[in-house]
Amino acid sequence: MAERNMVNLTITMTKEERKALKQIALDKDMTVSALLREWLKEYQIQEGAEKNGYYSADFV
């Protein structure tokens, strides 16, 4: 991975949400940070596609 300027992010969530987030990351064998970066990348791709007239159903 290329060197990047990293920042810490603080979010507020319930204990149940935190547990679910950690479990999802564990199930995918990745860190919570990596899971959030993956989600952000997918979200940006989807949003870009929708702005260009495509919808998420087009990618299924």
TORKOL-286239 format. One record per residue (C-alpha): y negated, z negated, x negated. Coordinates in Angstrom, 3 decimals, padded with zeros to 6 digits. Layout:
residues N
((Y, Z, X));
...
//
This chain:
residues 60
((000.000, 000.000, 000.000));
((-003.420, 000.894, -001.326));
((-005.765, -001.954, -002.136));
((-008.016, -002.710, 000.819));
((-010.786, -005.142, 001.538));
((-009.123, -007.669, 003.819));
((-010.761, -010.146, 006.170));
((-009.394, -013.086, 008.101));
((-009.410, -012.817, 011.879));
((-009.369, -015.814, 014.186));
((-008.219, -015.317, 017.769));
((-007.766, -017.725, 020.628));
((-004.532, -017.623, 022.594));
((-002.119, -019.937, 024.323));
((000.834, -021.469, 022.520));
((003.091, -019.256, 024.621));
((001.201, -016.112, 023.601));
((001.349, -017.145, 019.944));
((005.081, -017.762, 020.197));
((005.611, -014.381, 021.896));
((003.531, -012.571, 019.269));
((005.455, -014.193, 016.424));
((008.781, -013.376, 018.123));
((007.837, -009.710, 018.586));
((006.900, -009.482, 014.908));
((010.149, -011.218, 013.923));
((012.183, -008.839, 016.115));
((010.515, -005.886, 014.385));
((011.023, -007.496, 010.945));
((007.308, -007.433, 010.178));
((004.393, -009.818, 009.882));
((002.021, -010.489, 012.757));
((-000.708, -008.818, 010.681));
((001.406, -005.682, 010.263));
((002.225, -005.705, 013.979));
((-001.473, -005.850, 014.885));
((-002.323, -003.071, 012.413));
((000.454, -000.927, 013.944));
((-000.856, -001.594, 017.450));
((-004.412, -000.733, 016.402));
((-003.310, 002.535, 014.808));
((-001.306, 003.529, 017.908));
((-004.200, 002.553, 020.180));
((-006.668, 004.647, 018.174));
((-004.318, 007.641, 018.285));
((-003.867, 007.285, 022.052));
((-007.587, 006.880, 022.688));
((-008.358, 009.933, 020.550));
((-005.768, 011.981, 022.417));
((-007.134, 010.930, 025.806));
((-010.652, 011.919, 024.765));
((-009.247, 015.366, 023.961));
((-007.598, 015.799, 027.365));
((-004.119, 014.437, 026.597));
((-002.545, 011.357, 028.120));
((000.006, 008.875, 026.801));
((002.670, 010.402, 029.089));
((002.303, 013.631, 027.077));
((003.693, 011.827, 024.009));
((006.817, 010.318, 025.634));
//
